[in-house]
Amino acid sequence: MDANPVTRPALTGTEVYARELARRLPVAAPDIEWVFYAARPAEGAELDLTVLPAPRLWSQARLPVELWSRRPDLFFAPSHVVPFVAPGRTLSVVHDLAYERFPSAYRAFDRWYLRRTTRWALRRCPVLIAVSESTRRDLVELYGADPARVVVVPSAATPPPPGLRVREARLAELGVARPFALHVGRVEQRKNQGAALAAVSRVPGLTLVSAGPVVDADLAERLQASGRARVLGPVAGGDLELLYRTASALVFPSLYEGFGLPVLEAILRGLPVVTVRTSSLPEVGGEAALYAEGPDDVHGLAEALRSVVGDVAVRKRLVAAGRRQAKGFSWEKTAAGVVEVIRGLLAR
């Protein structure tokens, strides 16, 4: 398995996915010998990594040398990239095709590389794993994939650590005042924080708190200058747990998501969700969320926020639905689904 995503300093959705799978695959299939390759050690990952140092071109040069030397029965890439010269059977996971749906959000080289590696994975792998039905539809619609060759194994989210205590006084240190609606994710046009702010501004007394790396500095500046938003940038795990526990709602009007990890994170923490009926978000939110019809439906987002903030019965209904919805997702289920696909390939 390519475990290199685990070693990156900033853990976004694909990095978390690789880390959680690497922790659970040996438990899900102890009869299989698992080897986890990376270009560098991973601090605090609690994984037995086989480190193959290389200054550049690790996925396409250094890793293939090792694979040709070792000749594994199967090579597994948990985030798109299958080396162009990998030997033997291969399996890859496609998380989303955001670079096709919103190409302007990506640099030209990144678009080219993502298109090339995803099309190569589709050609090279007998089966591909998609993390949602939405991503599976995109592969069929945009790349002409055979639906029978794309298996949906839903992703998951990490629940809060048991017994974790948070200090509400930390909110003041972060410059956050209650009540607030939380947005989790990179600050960029695709995440649509502009619509989130417009909706929050229609709810008296409510502010928007954005937690995530700033990709679009102009957007971050507009949010901060509004007087109704607080842009925190990347936040530590404990601070994020505090925000999830003290927010009035998660507001998540993203233009496109392959899975929508923050929605499931909020549901696992009993936080009501306001989102939109696009891409994978209804799959993840189910009945545990209130929906606007589209990312530009500011009125619908605002009305949903008013209901969540002001109606105790609505909050209780969403929290109860969230407990049911959360049962459908876990990293153990994801690992078991991946192992089932792997066993099928090994049996061929």
Phi, psi and omega in degrees: 000138172282104179258015182300326178304332182295334186271356182289146184292326179255117182265105172262196187302314183290326178292317177298319179302311180297318181296311184292324177293316181300327178290331191253338183300317178297332177284320181290332180216076183292345179281347179264137174276118182257131175237124184252114184262143176208161180275345184206162175294161179239114181289127175073009183280342180057043179233147175271093184266140168266108187270126177242090185297139176197133183289332181200167179055039184296312185294325188258352182233299185291313182298315179301326178301316179295318182295320178292329178287319186269331181052066179293159176292333178202140173251131184243122176249109184283357178213076168075309200276110170256123180307141183296336181242028179292139178275161169068200183283143181224155178217137180225159177246130175255120183271320178193168174239044181300327181293340174271320181288326182224068185298332182294343180278359184235148173291154185303316180295318180299318177300313181300314184293318180295318177296316182296313185288326179289317177296324177294318178299319179297324180282322190274326185268131176300327180222145172244147173261133172247143185277354179202162174297327179299314178294322177299315178298321179296319179297320179289315185287315188270331184243001179067028181294145173290119182306329181290344181262003180242115182256129179273119171237102185302143174287191183209183176223153181276122179291164180295146178299135180297136177077008181291131178252141178237151178259114179295336177298339179295334178303314180297323178295329178276353182078028183249134177239141177275152359277150178214152171261137185259137168239131180242124179147169179300142176277102181201166186299322183295329179282343167067040177296336178299316177291324177299317179294318180300321179289315180299323182295343178271358179251110185305133175083349184269143174238167179251133174243123181254124179240113180159160182300144179271113176262319181254098184295325180296317178297316179300320180294320179295320178299310184295323183286347183291336185081355179242012183219150175234118180261111185268340188072199178298139179236150179291161184303317180295322178292322178295319176300319178299316180295318178299322185281338185249353178289157174278331180193158165267127175248124192216075182269045185301144178290330185195136175218135174289328177220317180086056185303316181301329179297313180290323176301317179295316181300318180297338183256011177072024179261123178300147185241135170242119183216200186228160182271068177225154176045232186272356191299319176295330176298317184280317184284326181053223179273005182268010181224157168258140189239137161271158186290331181202169183298337180263007180274075182296322179299315180296321177297316181295318179296320178295319178296319178300319180295316182293318184285323190256350186241107182298322181297320179296317179299314181297320180296317181292320179295318179295318177295327179296322178298321178290316182297321184297334181295341181278353185229134170196155178294331176296318178294321178297313179299318179297321178294320178295318179298320179300318178295316180299316180298321178299319179291320181293334181280348182287000000 
